[in-house]
Structure formats: structure tokens, C-alpha cells
Amino acid sequence: MKKFFSHIFVGLLVVTAAVSCKKDYSHVNTTYPDPTPISERRIRFQLYTNQDFSDNNSMITFSLFIRNANRTLLDSPLVSMKIKDIPDAAHKLIFEKTVTGDNSDLAAGFRYEIQNVGNSWFTDTSRAGNVYKVIDYAFQ
């Protein structure tokens, strides 16, 4: 008889626990949310050369750019200079730009045009959520 009441007691205990312990899922967002918004991202541009261009008097114009999938956020030309005047790694030209309100993947880099030669570019990416990116470009 004691064994019978023990089984009933354990059974009632299990049923009571199962009924009273329900999880509330009403506050859970089951869709895939956007990445956590960030208010500010910084991109640091570093320009220099490891080559010896001391005899090259051609003019070059660099510009900085930042863009997302939909639009250009920054397109800023720098002053024109002679290729021989591009600084070495110890004297890099450094520019830092802040991007606000955009947490998407970004493309950023340098465009350049060499007078009477043509143009080219160097592009790097900053993934969504990355708050600091260094674009390090050694011109060659």
C-alpha cells in the first residue's frame, strides 16, 4: 500500500511540474533580425610606397572613396603630386573618415590617375558590424 501511494505521489508531482512550467515564447522574435545597429564606423586610409620613384616626375592624383551596395558615401580627391613625392612607409599619408548610420558591407579604397598614362584603383572591404577598418595601400 505504501508503494502504491508513493507511485501516485510521484505521478502527481510530475504532472504538477509539467503543467506549471510552461515557457512564454511571446517575446521571442523568430525572424532573422538585422545586425545590431551601430552608430559610428571609422575607416583609416594609409597611403605610401615601398618603391624608389625618385626619378619619376609624372603627376598623380589620388582620391578616397567609400561606398555601400546602393550609393557612394565618400568620394574625395586629394591634392595632385609627383609620383616621386609619394611618401615612404615611415611617413604615410593618413586620413580617417567616420561613417554614421550605415551598418552594411562597405567598399573603400583609393583611386588614382597618372597624367597621360591612365587610372587604376585599390579596393578593400569592411564587413557589416566592423567598427574600425584600416585601408593600407602601398603604391607600386
Rosetta blueprint (number, residue, H / E / L):
1 M L
2 K H
3 K H
4 F H
5 F H
6 S H
7 H H
8 I H
9 F H
10 V H
11 G H
12 L H
13 L H
14 V H
15 V H
16 T H
17 A H
18 A H
19 V H
20 S H
21 C L
22 K L
23 K L
24 D L
25 Y L
26 S L
27 H L
28 V L
29 N L
30 T L
31 T L
32 Y L
33 P L
34 D L
35 P L
36 T L
37 P L
38 I L
39 S L
40 E E
41 R E
42 R E
43 I E
44 R E
45 F E
46 Q E
47 L E
48 Y E
49 T E
50 N L
51 Q L
52 D L
53 F L
54 S L
55 D L
56 N L
57 N L
58 S L
59 M E
60 I E
61 T E
62 F E
63 S E
64 L E
65 F E
66 I E
67 R E
68 N L
69 A L
70 N L
71 R L
72 T E
73 L E
74 L E
75 D E
76 S E
77 P E
78 L L
79 V L
80 S L
81 M E
82 K E
83 I H
84 K H
85 D H
86 I L
87 P L
88 D E
89 A H
90 A H
91 H H
92 K L
93 L E
94 I E
95 F E
96 E E
97 K E
98 T E
99 V E
100 T E
101 G L
102 D L
103 N L
104 S L
105 D L
106 L E
107 A E
108 A E
109 G E
110 F E
111 R E
112 Y E
113 E E
114 I E
115 Q L
116 N L
117 V L
118 G E
119 N E
120 S E
121 W E
122 F E
123 T E
124 D E
125 T E
126 S E
127 R L
128 A L
129 G L
130 N L
131 V L
132 Y E
133 K E
134 V E
135 I E
136 D E
137 Y E
138 A E
139 F E
140 Q L
